[in-house]
Amino acid sequence: MKFEMTENGFETATAFGQLTISGNEEYGFRPYQLLVSSVAVCSGGVLRNILEKMRMPADNITIEVKEVRRNAEIANRVEKIHLHFIIEGQKIDEPKMEKAFELTMKNCSMVQSVIDSIEIIETYEIKA
């Protein structure tokens, strides 16, 4: 990847289009939004694969970011991300979900990259 400076941030060309990043959300994605999105979507993809391997395929997974706590005193760093998963599927076995989320945390590269500096909370609900 190569990022080029613009008047209000930076841009990069991707296979899916132009990605604009700026500290001002009027001009692009803010860096912390991309960090949170990376953690959320990585977790969702890993969870999807784990549920399939556990023979509990999800028909749909929606991820809500319930909380992002940032510390204004230390460079506005992200200290906590609470992700809430809404899992839809006919074969989801509630007793196996704790293990599924344990494996998700263990196997998500984005979570593992930030685990020692950002508290990650994952909650869920199941919709049949």
N, C-alpha and C positions, 0 to 999 in steps of 0.2 A: 504494500500500500504506500501511496505517496499522498501527502496532504499539502495543499497549496493555500497560502494565506490569501484571504479576501478582506474586504473593507471591514467586515463584521465578525470574522471567525476564520474557519478553515473549511476546505472542501476536498473531497476525494471522489474519483469516479469508481464505481463498482459495476459488476456485471448486471446489477439490477437498477442502476441509475446513479444519479449524483447524490452524495451524502454531504449535507451541510451541517457543520457543528459550530456552535457559538455559545459564549457565556450568556448571551441575551436570547431568550427563547423566541423573540420576535423574528430572529434571523436563522434559526436552525435548532437542531437538537442540542440540549445542554449536555456537557460531558457526564454529569451524574445520571441523567436520564438514560444514556447509553449503557452505563455501568449497571444500573438497576435492570434495564431491559435484558442485558446479557445474562445476568444471574437468573432472571425469571424464565426466559425462553430456554436456556440451557437446562434448567431444572425440569421444565415441562417436557422437553424432548427426551431427556433421560427417563423421566417417569413414564412417558408413553411407551418407550421400549421395554422397560421393566414390567409394566402391566401386561404387555403382549407376551413376554417370556413366561410370566406367571399364569398365562392363559386367562387373563382378565382384560381383554382389549377394551380400551376406552373408545366410545363413539365420538366424544368430544372432551377437550380439556380447556377450560377458561381459567386464566390466571389473573387475579386481582391483586394489585399492589396496595395493601391495606395501610402500610406505614413505611415511610423512609425517614429515619431520624438522622439529622446532620448536626455536627458540632460547630457552631459559629465561632467558638473560641480557638479552634484548631483548624484553620483553613477551610471551614465548612465541610469537613470530611464526613463521609457517610459512615455511620456507626451501627445502624440497624436497618434491616430490610425485612418486612413481614409480607410474605406471599401467601395468598389464599387460593387454593385450587378448587375449582368446581368440576368434578369428574362425572361425566355422563356415560353410562354403560349398563347393560343388562347383566353382565357376568362379574361385576365388581364385588369382591368378597371382603366385607368390612374388617374381619379379623386379620387379613393379610396386609392391610394398608400400612400399618406401622412399619413392617418389614420393607414394604415398597418404598416408603419415604426414607428409611434408613439407607437403603441402597442408592436412592436418588442423590442424597447428600454426599455419599461416599464416591459416587461416580460422575458427578457433574464437575467438569473442569473449572467452570467459573466459580462455583461455590468453593471448591478446594483452593482456588487461587486467592480468595479473600477471607477464608474461614478464621484465620488468626487475627483479623483486624475488623471484620464486620460481623455482627450478630445476625444470623439468618434464621428466621422463624418461618416454618411451613405449616399451615393448617389446611384442612380440606373439608369438603362436604361431597356427598355422593348423591347424584340424581339418577334414578333409574329410567 
